[in-house]
Each structure stands twice: as structure tokens, then as C-alpha cells.
Amino acid sequence: MQIEVKEPGTGVLLLLDAKSENYQGKHGMRIRYPNGASFFIVAQSGAWRSADHHHVAPRFLINIGMAIEGRKLTEQLVDQSNI
């Protein structure tokens, strides 16, 4: 599925691909950038976390999770001090 995600530091809107996947025995989502780079995330204890040793900023993970869950784009986090 295609998801729209705000980059929290800049507010730039990114169009990412999110696909359900099993990775090393964990079920989660493979997030892929348009350039093909990707990382794997899982939902644990109500929060989305990187599960393949890629660093993903916590606020960006929150926005990705909101997009996956179908929440409104206006709910995603943006650092207002950087805009």
C-alpha cells in the first residue's frame, strides 16, 4: 500500500510503500522509499519500532505508524520550530 508520511523535521510529504512481511520470525511492515531503499518495522507495546538495525528517527516512526493505521495526515507530527 502507498502511504503519505510527513518528515517531522521539515514537514516534507513523502510517498512510501508499506508492505506486510515476515522478517526473522517477526511480522511487521517493510517500508520502501521511491529509490528502493527500505527498512522493516514492527508494532510492539503500542509503538512502531525498527526491527532490522536501521536507524529511523522516533518521530518519523510515529508518523509512519499513523499512516499505516489510516490516521489523518493532519495528525502527523511536524517540528514547528524548523518550518
Backbone torsions as a table, in degrees:
resi	resn	phi	psi	omega
1	MET	NA	148.3	175.8
2	GLN	-88.9	135.0	177.2
3	ILE	-127.1	146.5	175.1
4	GLU	-101.7	124.7	-174.8
5	VAL	-131.2	130.8	175.2
6	LYS	-82.4	134.2	171.3
7	GLU	-78.1	115.3	-170.1
8	PRO	-60.3	-32.5	-177.4
9	GLY	-72.3	-28.7	-174.8
10	THR	-120.6	-20.4	-175.4
11	GLY	81.5	2.3	179.6
12	VAL	-65.0	135.4	179.9
13	LEU	-87.6	125.6	179.2
14	LEU	-112.1	141.2	174.3
15	LEU	-104.1	111.9	-176.6
16	LEU	-117.6	158.6	175.1
17	ASP	-102.1	132.3	178.0
18	ALA	-123.3	123.1	-176.8
19	LYS	-131.7	132.8	177.2
20	SER	-61.7	137.5	-176.8
21	GLU	-155.6	151.7	168.5
22	ASN	-103.6	128.5	-177.6
23	TYR	-136.2	118.3	179.9
24	GLN	49.7	44.8	176.7
25	GLY	80.7	3.4	179.3
26	LYS	-112.1	141.3	176.0
27	HIS	-98.6	130.3	179.7
28	GLY	-163.3	-147.9	-176.9
29	MET	-128.2	134.0	172.3
30	ARG	-90.8	120.1	-180.0
31	ILE	-102.9	124.8	-175.5
32	ARG	-123.5	129.3	174.0
33	TYR	-77.7	161.0	177.9
34	PRO	-57.6	-27.3	-179.8
35	ASN	-81.1	-0.7	177.7
36	GLY	99.5	-17.9	177.0
37	ALA	-63.0	146.9	-177.5
38	SER	-149.3	165.8	172.9
39	PHE	-149.1	162.9	-175.0
40	PHE	-114.4	133.6	178.0
41	ILE	-127.3	152.9	176.6
42	VAL	-131.5	153.2	174.5
43	ALA	-91.4	122.3	178.4
44	GLN	-135.4	126.4	177.4
45	SER	52.9	39.6	175.9
46	GLY	81.6	7.2	179.5
47	ALA	-133.4	151.5	176.7
48	TRP	-88.9	137.0	-178.1
49	ARG	-136.2	147.2	174.6
50	SER	-68.3	136.5	-176.2
51	ALA	-125.0	10.3	179.5
52	ASP	-129.1	28.8	174.1
53	HIS	68.4	15.4	171.6
54	HIS	-88.9	136.1	175.6
55	HIS	-77.0	125.7	175.1
56	VAL	-130.3	126.5	-178.1
57	ALA	-57.1	135.7	-176.7
58	PRO	-55.3	-41.7	-178.7
59	ARG	-69.4	-32.1	175.8
60	PHE	-67.1	-40.6	176.3
61	LEU	-61.1	-40.3	177.8
62	ILE	-59.5	-46.0	-179.6
63	ASN	-65.1	-40.3	177.0
64	ILE	-61.0	-45.6	178.8
65	GLY	-58.9	-43.3	178.4
66	MET	-62.1	-40.6	179.2
67	ALA	-65.0	-44.0	178.9
68	ILE	-61.1	-39.9	-178.0
69	GLU	-78.1	-2.1	176.6
70	GLY	81.0	17.5	178.8
71	ARG	-72.7	160.9	-177.8
72	LYS	-66.3	144.2	178.2
73	LEU	-58.4	-33.7	-179.3
74	THR	-66.7	-17.3	179.1
75	GLU	-81.8	-16.1	-176.9
76	GLN	-68.2	149.4	-175.0
77	LEU	-77.2	138.8	173.0
78	VAL	-139.5	131.7	177.3
79	ASP	-76.3	100.1	-174.6
80	GLN	-62.8	-23.6	-178.4
81	SER	-71.9	-18.8	-178.9
82	ASN	-94.5	-4.5	-175.6
83	ILE	-99.4	NA	NA
